Amino acid sequence: RWVNNDFATTHEHLLLDVAAGVEALREAGCDKVVLLGNSGGGPLAALYQAQAERPPGARYTDTAAGDPFDLNAFRLPPADALTFIGAHMGQGYSMAAWLDPSLTDESDPLSIDPSLDIFDFDNGFRIPPEPSRYTDAFLIRFREGQRRRLERIDATARARVARRQEAQRQAEALRAGDSDPRELQACLRRAAVREPMVIHRVMADPRWLDPRLTDDGRDICAFNNEARPDLANYAPFISPVMTPEAFLSTWSGLSSRANLADRLSETAAPTLVVHYEGDSTSTSEEPRTMIDRAGASDKTLIVIPGADHYGFKITGPHRRGGRSPEGSAALIDWLRPRFPPTG
């Protein structure tokens, strides 16, 4: 319901869309339904299956922002298996790793603390394709700074949500009494507001630039194969403006429930993870963690070399060929013995 726009995306509501799809396939006569999560669809699929396997009464009753939303009131038919191709751990997990901690003022995209700037030459940065080199001491300070910034953004989101929720409570109290209609109207206006958040500079992960930090087959580049992360960091991100509710549910590494590994640990469905080794969105650590954490007894990890996040063949530094067929072939080969055709 929020295609290609995370401005108001709350994952808890998205689960109803997945449920409608699963139910429609069952009603159409499908004996088996397998969820396929690609990119950000991966954490959504895992979140859905984890909730669907819970009995009514044990599911979430609110959103990550604390707004009432009782999933126990809906039918959530579970799928028969989970498959992931090019999936990452979750938007919140990714943003936590990509946040630029050198930004000092959330309202000023150019504000900076040079001591935490990953793109400062004095800190080890080199313009790609030359690799950067960061010291362990800098990386520790950098990751600590990311955590502090994430906590600040999370606190801002919660403060804005709290103002809205307080206005809702006041409006309910006014409705119950003999109130001035103007006062009630003012409360309802405040309750309707969802103050958008603008989040600058979220393209700063040392693993994109210092190849010693991962064992991936990726280019030295940022998310979406950006060849100049130092410049992409200052450009608008994939979702730079969002409501506080969407941030907490989708993009917060502290509050979002859509963490693929966490949710996989809560489901027993057979699980396949296909990882493209040149994926600039998730490192090779992520699929290994997904499989390690998966609660299924039947779980498989397949790594496809020489392909990027979108399945395109890597033919040279920042050069792409056609799509690799290996990811789809691995999926089909995994499905056939588990769900053989009938009829």
Buried (B, 14 or more C-beta within 10 A) or exposed (E): EBEEEBEBBBBBBBBBEBBEBBBEBBEEEEEBBBBBBBBBBBBBBBBBBBBBBBEEEEBBEEBBBBBEBEBBEBEBBBBBBBBBBBBBBBBBBBBBBBBBBBBEEBEEBEEBEEBBBBBBEEBBBBBBEEEBBBEEEBBEBBBEBBBEBBEEBBEBBBEBBEBBBEBBEBBEEBEEEEBEEEEBEBBBEBBEEBEBBEBBBBBBBBBBBBBEBBEBBBBBBBBEBBBBBBEBBEEEBBBBBBBBBBBBBBBBBBBBBBBBBBBBBBBEBBBBBBBBBBBBBBBBBBBBBBBEBBBBEEBBBBBBEBBBBBBBBBEEEBEBEEEBEBBEEBBEEBBEEEBEEEE
